Amino acid sequence: MALDATDFIELLAAPRFAIPLIAGIAAGLCLYLLGGRSPSSAVVALGAGVVGLVVGLVWHVAGGSWPGAA
């Protein structure tokens, strides 16, 4: 099974993936700017972005619902 550009675009368009990713990027940007644009705050900001990416991927793969949800 090969992934192509349409699969990637569909993934970015899915709200279950896009919302945590955008929130992680926004949190990372805020942490970077509030941290004084230092290298250490850049690492923390990158970590926040990666956490948003991972949460978005897990939520997308899990189907976006919690166990026991209707």
URSUL-V407739 format. One record per residue. N is the residue number from 1. D_CENTER is the distance of its C-alpha to the mean C-alpha in Angstrom with 1 decimal. Layout:
n=N d_center=D_CENTER
n=N d_center=D_CENTER
This chain:
n=1 d_center=24.2
n=2 d_center=22.9
n=3 d_center=19.6
n=4 d_center=20.3
n=5 d_center=18.8
n=6 d_center=19.0
n=7 d_center=16.9
n=8 d_center=14.1
n=9 d_center=14.7
n=10 d_center=14.9
n=11 d_center=11.5
n=12 d_center=10.0
n=13 d_center=12.5
n=14 d_center=11.7
n=15 d_center=10.8
n=16 d_center=9.6
n=17 d_center=6.7
n=18 d_center=6.6
n=19 d_center=7.1
n=20 d_center=4.5
n=21 d_center=2.3
n=22 d_center=5.9
n=23 d_center=6.8
n=24 d_center=5.3
n=25 d_center=6.9
n=26 d_center=9.8
n=27 d_center=10.4
n=28 d_center=10.6
n=29 d_center=12.9
n=30 d_center=14.9
n=31 d_center=15.4
n=32 d_center=16.5
n=33 d_center=18.9
n=34 d_center=20.2
n=35 d_center=20.7
n=36 d_center=23.2
n=37 d_center=21.4
n=38 d_center=22.6
n=39 d_center=21.4
n=40 d_center=20.5
n=41 d_center=18.3
n=42 d_center=16.5
n=43 d_center=15.9
n=44 d_center=14.5
n=45 d_center=12.3
n=46 d_center=11.0
n=47 d_center=10.6
n=48 d_center=8.5
n=49 d_center=6.1
n=50 d_center=6.4
n=51 d_center=6.3
n=52 d_center=3.0
n=53 d_center=2.8
n=54 d_center=6.0
n=55 d_center=6.0
n=56 d_center=4.9
n=57 d_center=7.4
n=58 d_center=9.8
n=59 d_center=9.9
n=60 d_center=10.6
n=61 d_center=13.1
n=62 d_center=14.7
n=63 d_center=15.4
n=64 d_center=13.9
n=65 d_center=17.0
n=66 d_center=18.5
n=67 d_center=21.7
n=68 d_center=24.7
n=69 d_center=23.1
n=70 d_center=25.5
